[in-house]
Amino acid sequence: MSGSGLTSLLQNIIPLRFVEIQGRMKRILAILKMRWTEHDESILEFRISSQNGARIVGAIDKDYMGIFTGVAKRAE
């Protein structure tokens, strides 16, 4: 990886997590920081398959809180 490629990688922060929502484990990601550009601040569900690789399913319902703790709870 080139020096500029590594720099770009380190300037973007994208955490990946597993979270339990309604009794099912889901993979999620969020883009916390992306240098020099606007970005979607949603928490996104993604799936990985041998046929399609990694694919974004969509945003997690905004009614949930505590997503990055690993156990999501509906907001009251």
C-alpha positions as CSV (number, residue, x, y, z in Angstrom):
1,M,0.0,0.0,0.0
2,S,1.4,3.4,-0.9
3,G,2.0,6.1,1.6
4,S,-0.9,8.2,0.4
5,G,-3.2,5.1,0.4
6,L,-2.3,4.3,4.0
7,T,-2.8,8.0,5.0
8,S,-6.3,8.0,3.5
9,L,-7.2,4.7,5.3
10,L,-6.0,6.0,8.7
11,Q,-8.0,9.3,8.3
12,N,-11.3,7.4,7.8
13,I,-12.7,5.6,10.9
14,I,-15.3,2.9,10.2
15,P,-16.1,0.6,13.2
16,L,-17.6,-2.8,12.5
17,R,-19.7,-4.5,15.2
18,F,-22.1,-7.3,15.9
19,V,-25.3,-6.3,17.6
20,E,-28.4,-8.2,18.9
21,I,-31.7,-6.7,17.6
22,Q,-35.0,-8.5,18.3
23,G,-33.2,-11.7,19.2
24,R,-31.0,-11.8,16.0
25,M,-27.4,-11.0,15.5
26,K,-26.7,-8.4,12.9
27,R,-23.5,-6.9,11.5
28,I,-23.3,-3.1,11.6
29,L,-21.0,-0.3,10.6
30,A,-20.9,3.4,10.9
31,I,-18.7,6.0,9.3
32,L,-17.5,8.1,12.2
33,K,-15.0,10.3,10.3
34,M,-14.2,10.8,6.7
35,R,-11.7,13.5,5.8
36,W,-12.5,16.2,3.3
37,T,-16.0,14.9,2.5
38,E,-19.6,14.8,3.8
39,H,-20.7,11.3,4.7
40,D,-23.8,9.4,5.9
41,E,-24.0,9.4,9.7
42,S,-26.5,6.5,9.8
43,I,-25.7,3.2,11.5
44,L,-25.9,0.7,8.7
45,E,-26.5,-3.1,8.6
46,F,-24.4,-5.1,6.2
47,R,-24.2,-8.7,5.2
48,I,-21.4,-10.9,3.8
49,S,-22.0,-13.8,1.4
50,S,-19.8,-15.9,-0.8
51,Q,-21.9,-14.9,-3.8
52,N,-22.0,-11.1,-3.3
53,G,-19.3,-10.3,-0.9
54,A,-20.1,-7.5,1.5
55,R,-23.2,-5.5,0.8
56,I,-25.1,-2.7,2.7
57,V,-28.6,-3.8,3.6
58,G,-29.7,-0.4,4.9
59,A,-29.9,1.9,7.9
60,I,-30.8,0.5,11.3
61,D,-34.2,1.7,12.6
62,K,-33.7,5.0,14.5
63,D,-36.0,3.8,17.3
64,Y,-33.0,1.8,18.7
65,M,-30.5,3.1,21.2
66,G,-27.3,1.5,22.4
67,I,-26.4,-0.1,19.1
68,F,-22.7,0.0,19.6
69,T,-22.9,-1.5,23.1
70,G,-23.9,-4.8,21.4
71,V,-27.5,-5.0,22.7
72,A,-29.9,-2.6,21.1
73,K,-32.9,-1.3,23.0
74,R,-35.9,0.5,21.7
75,A,-36.0,4.1,22.7
76,E,-38.7,5.0,25.1
